[in-house]
Every structure is written in structure tokens, then in C-alpha cells.
């Protein structure tokens, strides 16, 4: 999108503040779930330099489902083809999010657009689809800031989780850590159930 129409600094700050406020619920969820993903990667992924791998996977995968479901595949050193199929199966629904936003971002430069589309997680899409800024420039800035904020929350959560386990691994038997992290994989499924229940309640309330 052309940069000729500049947004005044005051409005830029207002958009940043709005995006940050809207992202607070995501901050709570992403840092918590990211921490779980980082703990599982470091405890059960059987990788060297777990915090580095945590940063790379969280920065590139984004989706929490893949970050958790991919840990057994990492530990088993699964072939790249297996990872590709897993990624396609987990992230396929995000392609539909991207298609619905392409018209809105049709004049956005390719790399910028690619980042926005890749960041269309369930939470990002819900917030960006409901964005109150109808002006294209303001809408684009809001979506960009929101994507960067939510992406950073996830990365921080995963890296911190991996760091905690890496530090504990020097103090506690790794087998003990793995034993006490059994069942944490269910946390993502639990989160989905909570979100679905909340949406159903909201729909019923709206109908009434």
C-alpha cells in the first residue's frame, strides 16, 4: 500500500494503544500456552540448545497446536515429509482466513501481506475481522501492530518455557521433568474447549 498518505503521530499512538488493549486477552493466552509449548519442547523434544529451537519454532510455526503436536515428531526425528503433512493438516484452516482478507490487503506489498496472512491465527483473525478502523491505512496499521504484538507474546512464552526447563535440567534429573510434564499436551485441547464453550454461550446470549 502506498506510503503517500501518512497517518499523524497522534493517530498512530491511538492505533497502537487500541491494538495493545485488544491484544491483552491474547497476551494472557499466548504466554501461558507458549510456556507450555516451550516446556514440552525442552523436556521431551530431545534437542540441543532448546531455547534456540524454541525461538525458531515459535517464530516460524506461530500456531500453538503445531508447536505442541510437533514435539513427538521432533523427538522421533521424523522426516521432513511427515512434518510437511502435519503442518498442512494443522494449518489448513488458516488458508480460508487468508482468502477472506486478501481483498482488504490487495494493494499491500507482497512481503508485508505474506506476514499478515501468516499471522492469521484464530485470535488474530477474530480481532482483525472486527477492526473498527475502516480507513485502509489505519486498518492496515492496526492489523500490522496487532500481528507483531501477538506474535511476540507467543515467542516470549515458548522461549521462557524452554529456558526454565533448560535451567532446571542442570539441577533436576531430566527424567523427573519429563514425568511431571506428562499430560501437558492436553492443555491445547482444553483451551479449544473453553473457547468453543464461550462462543456458544455468547451466541445464546445474543439470541436472547
Buried (B, 14 or more C-beta within 10 A) or exposed (E): BEEEEEBEEEBBEBBBEBBEEBBEEBBEBBBBBBBBBBBBBBBBBBBEEBBEBBBBBBBEBBBBBBBBBBBEBBBEEBEEEEBEEBBEEBBEEBEEBBEEBEEBBEEBEEEEBEBBBBBBBBBBBBBBEEBEBEEBBBBBBBBBBBBBBBBBBBBBBBBBBBBBBBEBBEEEEBEEBBEEBEEBBEBBEEBEEEBEEEEEEEEEEEEE
